[in-house]
Amino acid sequence: MAKKLVAVFLMLVVVVAALHIREAEAQDGDHEEYKECFGNCLKECEDGDAHGQTYCEMSCDTECASKESAERLKNIKV
């Protein structure tokens, strides 16, 4: 009986922890352009497409990361 109670308690802890996971946020001002790009892209994707949140997150992450990388490469002084 005690093992079942421990198992139920652990499952409850896991479920509560999963419900409280927050989105990652940029800590500094270095990634403000990415954060803005990602927010706009995610909103447009979720409003327009029927692919779902995971698809939109992955698509927007790829798009905004490539834009950010291209901008950094352009600003490198040789």
Secondary structure, 3 states (H helix, E strand, C coil): CHHHHHHHHHHHHHHHHHHCCCCCCCCCHHHHHHHHHHHHHHHHHHHHCCCCHHHHHHHHHHHHHHHHHHHHHHHCCC
